[in-house]
Amino acid sequence: MTEYQTPKDRAYTDILIKSAPKEAAAFLNLKHTAERKDGVIPIKYRELMSVAVALTTQCTYCIEAHINNAVQAGASREEIAETVFIAAALRAGGAVGTGLMAMRLFEEASTPTV
């Protein structure tokens, strides 16, 4: 294999959707719901949240799509930059939070049972 994820993969969109139509419909409905313009949360903030999630899940297609949507919704370079660092801080915070669980699990695993 010469490359992993590439924009050329988008050519397989129809094949993926047609191969699992019910699941695809459910996913696309959920995606549409998240991206709707008539929600209480303004679209720019929905898109900035979507950018943050896409950054933490590292979905390159999602990052591209939601950056484009955020720009169209009026997001500035500075808002995107702050979103990047907020997502990074929360991702790191998640590692610390699960690190606490890891410490407890270590204690449980290393404590002799009677």
C-alpha positions, 0 to 999 in steps of 0.5 A, spaced: 500 500 500 502 506 497 498 511 501 492 510 506 487 516 507 487 520 500 481 524 497 481 519 492 477 515 497 471 519 496 470 515 490 467 510 494 462 514 497 456 511 493 459 504 494 459 504 502 452 507 502 449 502 497 453 496 501 449 498 508 443 503 506 439 503 513 446 504 517 448 509 512 441 513 512 441 513 520 448 516 519 446 521 514 440 523 518 444 524 524 449 528 520 444 532 518 441 533 525 448 536 527 449 540 521 442 543 521 441 551 521 434 552 525 437 549 531 438 554 538 445 553 537 447 558 531 451 555 525 457 558 526 458 555 534 455 548 531 461 548 526 466 550 531 464 544 536 464 540 530 471 542 528 473 541 535 470 534 535 473 532 528 480 534 531 480 530 537 477 524 532 482 526 527 477 525 521 481 529 516 474 529 511 470 531 517 476 537 519 476 539 512 468 539 511 467 543 518 473 548 517 469 550 510 462 550 513 465 554 519 468 559 514 462 560 510 458 561 517 463 567 519 468 563 523 475 567 523 482 565 523 482 566 531 476 562 532 479 556 529 485 557 532 482 557 539 478 551 537 484 547 536 487 549 542 481 548 546 480 541 543 487 539 544 486 541 552 480 537 552 483 531 549 489 532 554 485 532 560 481 526 557 488 522 558 489 525 565 482 523 567 483 516 564 490 516 567 486 517 574 482 510 572 489 507 570 492 508 577 486 505 580 486 499 576 494 499 577 492 499 585 487 494 584 491 489 580 497 490 584 494 489 591 494 481 593 487 478 594 486 475 600 
